[in-house]
Amino acid sequence: MTLQEFKNTVSASTPPAVSPLLQAMWYDAKGDWNAAHNIAQDIHTHDGSWVHGYLHRKEGDESNAAYWYHRANKAFKRNTLSEEWNDIVTALL
């Protein structure tokens, strides 16, 4: 699946058959931060921490986001949320 194909699934009522972290990003794109966070907070990998950090950055909790970015071994992003969303989804695909 390409990034654009994944983005096209956001108009559906249910997420595609993808990994839980991609489902979290799908819920985020749908505007359901809580569903996205509920998934990400239970995945204790570098990628899970990256998604978790992104979600806290999105909600404006920079100190919590910084913690999760550190756990993911990722720099705290200064690009737009949209750009980071694309980066994460591309990496997870």
N, C-alpha and C positions, 0 to 999 in steps of 0.2 A: 504494500500500500504506500502511496506517495503522500506527501504533506497535503497536497491539494485534495486528494481523495479522502483523507482523514477529515479535513475541514468540511468537505461536502456532507459527511455523515452527521454533522452538528444539527442539521435540519430534521433529522429523524427523532422519533420519540424515545428511543432506547439506544444505548451505546452499541457500537459494533463489537464483534467478538475479537477483542484485543486484550493486551495485558492490563492488569489492574491499574498500573500507573497511567497508561494511555486512557483508560476509562476515567481516571481522575482528571486528566487534562480535558477530556470531552465534557465532563460535568462543569469544569471551570468555564469552558467556552460557552456552555449553555447558561451560565450565570448562577450555577448552583455551587457556591463556594463550600457550603457545609458538606455536601456529598463528596466533593473533591477532597476536602480535608480529611473526612472520615476514612477514605481509602488511603491517602498518602501517609497519614500518621501511623498506620499499622505496617508499613513496609520499611524495614530497617536495613536498607542498602544505601549506597551512595546515591543512586538515582532516586530512591524514595526520599532521601534527605533533600535532594535538589528540588524535587517537586514540592516538598513540604516548605522549604525556604521560599520558593517562588510564591506560594499561596500566602504565606505570612507577609511577604513584601507587598503583595497585592492588597492585603487588608490594611496595610499601613503600619504594621508592627515590625519596625526595622530591627530592633534588638533581637527579637525572636527569630526573624528571618536570618540575621547574621549568624546566629547559633547553628541553624540548619544548613546554611551555605558552608560553614566551617566543617560540619560533619560530612558534607558531600564532597569536600575538597574542591570547592568551587569558589571563585571570587564573587563577592557581593556585586551583583549586576548594576550597572548604571544606564544600560540601554532601556528602551521602552519595554513595558510589560508585554506588548504584542510581539516584539522582536524576541524576547526571552521565551515566550510561549512557543513560537516557531522553532527556536533552538532546541527546547526540551523535546517537543514532539518529534522533530527530525532525529534527534539522538535516540529516542525510544523506539522509533519505527525500525 
